[in-house]
Amino acid sequence: MTEVEENNTNTKSEENNSPTSTENNNNNNNNNNNKEKVIRRNRPGTKAEQWGNWPELSFENMNSTCAVQQYIQLLIKRNPEDIKTIVTCPEGQDPNVWQYEHLRLICLELNPLLIMLSKECNPDVCDTMKATDDAEFFCAAHPKAQPCSAIDYSIHTVDGSISLLNCHAFFPTRVSIQPTSLKHFSNIARRLYRIFAHAWFHHREVFVEFEQQTHLYARFLYFSTKAFNLISPKVVIIPNEACDINFD
């Protein structure tokens, strides 16, 4: 029995080492190597022009918990001026999750504006948070709402909004939103609008430069007033000329 098993083992070994078998294995390896591996991740040291530069993936094939965020980012990258397409909730998608992910991205995309504003919007110039001179906004980031310089108010508002949206008590998952947490959307949108308003009325050149690059205000305005009623039209004080995109 042992001798037969050894003979069988030797025979299999010879078959595996035969030229035909080796050639087939090499072909299989070559085919596997020729398959393009798409890694949708920005590696350390990625240059700005190569950032996020990978083949598009359809929304149906995005199967992660961050799929909605990834899809919105894809739409923005494809054409940031196509506001309606970016903001309109796809059929079958939970509109509450859609709003949540848009607010998360808007908060993140506001950071470059804050950096641009910080060069001229300092406490000596803008010691309080105002849009027009008709109203002063108190900062809610403190135990008791209090006046803040405009740049501090803006930073506190963005940081506070991101912290709230990442709070597990209110938003324990990114695939569904509990009804009691929906009230936070309008509060966040209303405070974020004040940042755009201050930039428009007090730092017009910065606003225009940023908007020409990103169209973020146009997207935020359509998102919060047209697509979803997060802020009242009465709150909108920035004139239409601030957006070079026709929503109609």
Salt bridges, closest charged atoms under 4 A:
GLU56 OE1 - ARG78 NH2 2.83
GLU81 OE2 - HIS215 NE2 3.70
GLU101 OE1 - ARG104 NE 3.64
GLU101 OE1 - ARG174 NH2 2.92
GLU109 OE2 - ARG219 NH1 2.81
GLU120 OE2 - HIS203 ND1 2.74
ASP244 OD1 - HIS215 ND1 3.94
